[in-house]
Structures are given as C-alpha cells and as structure tokens.
Amino acid sequence: MEELYKQLLIKCGEDINREGLKETPQRAAEAFRYLTKGYKENIDEIVKNAIFESDSTGIVLVKNIELYSLCEHHLLPFIGKCHVGYIPNGKVIGFSEVAMIVDAFARRLQIQENLTRQIAATIEKYTNAKGVAVVIEAQHLCMMMRGVEKHNAVMKTSCLLGKFQKDSSARAEFFSLLK
C-alpha cells in the first residue's frame, strides 16, 4: 500500500523526496488501514458476552454515536451520528457493543443507505428484538469538497424493522425520543 501512495503522490506532481512527504506513504497506508479496519472486525466476537436476559419492554435507545466512514464512490469521509433503538424481546445488548457494531460497519467503504441497514439487521439478528430502528445523520465530504460543494447539506437515512415498521405509535415514540 505504501508503494501505491508513493505512485499516487508522483502522479499528482509531487516530489516524494521533499521533507514533508518523506514519511507520507507509510503514514497514509497506516491511516487507510485504520479507516477500513471494519473489514477485520468479527461481529460474533463483539457481541459474544454482551447479550443479557431482560424483561424490559420499552424502547432502548442509544443516541448520538459518533460515526466516521469513507464513501465507497470517492474514498472521502462522511461524518455524523447514528441513533439505534430497539424493543427488547427478552434480551438486551450491551451499550458499548452497540457503538462497536456501528464502528465495525462504518470502518468499511460504504454508502450511508447500506450502513444504516447493516446496523439495523445486526441488532435484530443478535437480540431478536421486536423492532429495530436506526437513523444516521451525516455530512459527506464528497459533496462538500468537490462537485456541488454544498457545505451545509446533511443526509439522513433510516431503517425500520419489525414493530417500528408496522406500528405507527412505536415509530412515533422512537422519533419523539430522538428530539
């Protein structure tokens, strides 16, 4: 990967031997490996000791999970927050594991629509929840730094499963909790 970054810098017209760029290919390769570490994350390992029996029946909501991902179309970041809610069905998942699931999928080349769905499907799979709702709000640097250059645009996506999809009162309660 370092060699590819050297070639990229050369193709941009840079002198890879100048002071500021001597270590850039190595640093860029390390950064890219970190930004895409989600490919190596094992969801089973993240969740294995974090599912607990519970008779809770109300909505469980984890709000404002910071989100950093890379757009698969331009390899530029999108940054925002994720909100994950679910209605337990005898089991709950650890608070920090919800954030780790978000990170595991965000740290892959993504589009926001798929990321939202992947998180919801994973929460549903491991908790067997009666309903799962995920909302992501993000700003995309591919839209801000290039192309249309709209700096204040925010994309919001949602995925509603189970009771949140079928029951308008559950859906309304979830969205009211986000305010």
Number of C-alpha atoms within 10 A of each C-alpha: 13 15 11 11 17 22 15 14 16 12 10 9 9 13 14 18 10 9 9 9 15 13 14 16 20 15 14 15 16 13 12 14 15 12 19 19 16 21 14 10 16 11 16 9 9 15 19 11 11 16 14 11 12 12 10 13 14 11 18 18 19 17 16 16 18 15 19 19 26 24 18 13 10 12 14 16 19 23 19 19 17 23 21 26 25 30 26 23 17 15 18 22 21 13 12 14 18 23 20 18 21 27 21 20 25 28 23 22 21 19 15 23 15 13 22 26 18 18 26 25 17 17 25 20 10 17 22 18 21 17 25 30 29 26 24 24 19 22 20 22 20 19 18 15 12 10 9 9 12 15 12 10 12 15 14 16 17 19 21 20 19 15 18 22 14 12 11 11 11 17 17 11 12 22 13 9 12 14 5
